[in-house]
Amino acid sequence: MKHDGVSVPTAGPGVYHDERLDALLSITGRMDGYLYRCRNDASYTMLYISDGIFTVSGYRPSDFIHNAVRDYVSAIHPDDLPSVYAAVDAALEARCNWNVDYRIVPRVGEPLWVREIGGGVWDKAGELEFLEGFVVDISDRKVVEDLNAQLVLDLKTANEELSAQKREIEVAKQQSDHSANHDALTDLPNRRAFHNELKSVVARCGATGEAAGLLFIDLDRFKEVNDTLGHEAGDALLQRVSSQLRSILRSADFVARLGGDEFAFLFSADTELARQKAVRVAERILERLRIKVPAPNGAIQVGCTVGVAMYPAEAGDSEALIALADRLMYIGKKSGRNRLVTASEMAPQQPSPRPRLRKTA
């Protein structure tokens, strides 16, 4: 705090005798508070303090004038002094009023809360002469304010708890939804999610005029891995296959595990490019899923067979598309495996169309 040590004439009860001061003293005498004027020194040496100080604190006003018996600082609760000094210093620096709450330690009884509104008085030369202000008892109001603050805190805590519960419920729902729509072993979308996505893609393509491609994928020699090495090795293979299929995905593509060693790859594209993309993706799948699994009697060469079907050129709805892709994949399995089969490779002139098979080396 800045202490200017300005010397001023003594001012106390009875010093001023004009009507304005009498009216002011009469008004303040009816209020639970007091007026003061003091020096800007370490103890706020009091030059004038109104009779309300007795009502609030039980100390006589004359006790404080020129710090005759006690200084005003001694009446302020020691824990609150730093905030009072800080509020006064900041206001004086900005040349504005301060508004600060603190506790008065009365002559008898528990500390009580007051609110002080004050400011500095500067002379014509800009030098600080006095500090003056008004202090009012806010004990009852403070109880209400504290109750309100506690209520606000309690409400905030309750809201935070509700928000946390809501987040937990949302996370649990997301986990439940994820579990309901994803395969537990590979974390790929499951058969349920696949059917929902397929219906959505077919409906969208029907509206936009795009084409949808569906690839049914079945692993070759998967049973041999399970029978020779056990289910743990089979599970590890399925996880590896899932990882390879994910690596082929574009953002708009969709891959799912339908169950066992069957997978489905779904995409949409411009009609003129869709068939080429389907074949290109199928060839990439054939290449990526050519996996050697070490075994005691020599590595097991795992591969896959892919049935490729197109909407709307080859199937009019999602069910027909599934049936065609599954049939083409089954034909490939019966014809030697490790190949892709497309409906466009069937010979239309034969009474019972036989698909042309494309086998990879």
Rosetta blueprint (number, residue, H / E / L):
1 M L
2 K L
3 H L
4 D L
5 G L
6 V L
7 S L
8 V L
9 P L
10 T L
11 A L
12 G L
13 P L
14 G L
15 V L
16 Y L
17 H L
18 D L
19 E H
20 R H
21 L H
22 D H
23 A H
24 L H
25 L H
26 S H
27 I H
28 T H
29 G H
30 R L
31 M L
32 D L
33 G E
34 Y E
35 L E
36 Y E
37 R E
38 C E
39 R L
40 N L
41 D L
42 A L
43 S L
44 Y L
45 T L
46 M E
47 L E
48 Y E
49 I E
50 S L
51 D L
52 G H
53 I H
54 F H
55 T H
56 V H
57 S H
58 G L
59 Y L
60 R L
61 P H
62 S H
63 D H
64 F H
65 I E
66 H L
67 N L
68 A L
69 V L
70 R L
71 D L
72 Y H
73 V H
74 S H
75 A H
76 I E
77 H L
78 P H
79 D H
80 D H
81 L H
82 P H
83 S H
84 V H
85 Y H
86 A H
87 A H
88 V H
89 D H
90 A H
91 A H
92 L H
93 E H
94 A H
95 R L
96 C L
97 N L
98 W E
99 N E
100 V E
101 D E
102 Y E
103 R E
104 I E
105 V L
106 P L
107 R L
108 V L
109 G L
110 E L
111 P L
112 L E
113 W E
114 V E
115 R E
116 E E
117 I E
118 G E
119 G E
120 G E
121 V E
122 W E
123 D L
124 K L
125 A L
126 G L
127 E L
128 L E
129 E E
130 F E
131 L E
132 E E
133 G E
134 F E
135 V E
136 V E
137 D E
138 I L
139 S H
140 D H
141 R H
142 K H
143 V H
144 V H
145 E H
146 D H
147 L H
148 N H
149 A H
150 Q H
151 L H
152 V H
153 L H
154 D H
155 L H
156 K H
157 T H
158 A H
159 N H
160 E H
161 E H
162 L H
163 S H
164 A H
165 Q H
166 K H
167 R H
168 E H
169 I H
170 E H
171 V H
172 A H
173 K H
174 Q H
175 Q H
176 S H
177 D H
178 H H
179 S H
180 A H
181 N H
182 H E
183 D L
184 A L
185 L L
186 T L
187 D L
188 L L
189 P E
190 N L
191 R H
192 R H
193 A H
194 F H
195 H H
196 N H
197 E H
198 L H
199 K H
200 S H
201 V H
202 V H
203 A H
204 R H
205 C H
206 G H
207 A H
208 T H
209 G L
210 E L
211 A E
212 A E
213 G E
214 L E
215 L E
216 F E
217 I E
218 D E
219 L E
220 D E
221 R L
222 F H
223 K H
224 E H
225 V H
226 N H
227 D H
228 T H
229 L H
230 G L
231 H H
232 E H
233 A H
234 G H
235 D H
236 A H
237 L H
238 L H
239 Q H
240 R H
241 V H
242 S H
243 S H
244 Q H
245 L H
246 R H
247 S H
248 I H
249 L L
250 R L
251 S L
252 A L
253 D L
254 F E
255 V E
256 A E
257 R E
258 L E
259 G E
260 G L
261 D L
262 E E
263 F E
264 A E
265 F E
266 L E
267 F E
268 S E
269 A E
270 D L
271 T H
272 E H
273 L H
274 A H
275 R H
276 Q H
277 K H
278 A H
279 V H
280 R H
281 V H
282 A H
283 E H
284 R H
285 I H
286 L H
287 E H
288 R H
289 L L
290 R L
291 I E
292 K E
293 V E
294 P L
295 A L
296 P L
297 N L
298 G L
299 A L
300 I E
301 Q E
302 V E
303 G E
304 C E
305 T E
306 V E
307 G E
308 V E
309 A E
310 M E
311 Y E
312 P L
313 A L
314 E L
315 A L
316 G L
317 D L
318 S H
319 E H
320 A H
321 L H
322 I H
323 A H
324 L H
325 A H
326 D H
327 R H
328 L H
329 M H
330 Y H
331 I H
332 G H
333 K H
334 K H
335 S L
336 G L
337 R L
338 N L
339 R E
340 L E
341 V E
342 T E
343 A H
344 S H
345 E H
346 M L
347 A L
348 P L
349 Q L
350 Q L
351 P L
352 S L
353 P L
354 R L
355 P L
356 R L
357 L E
358 R E
359 K E
360 T L
361 A L
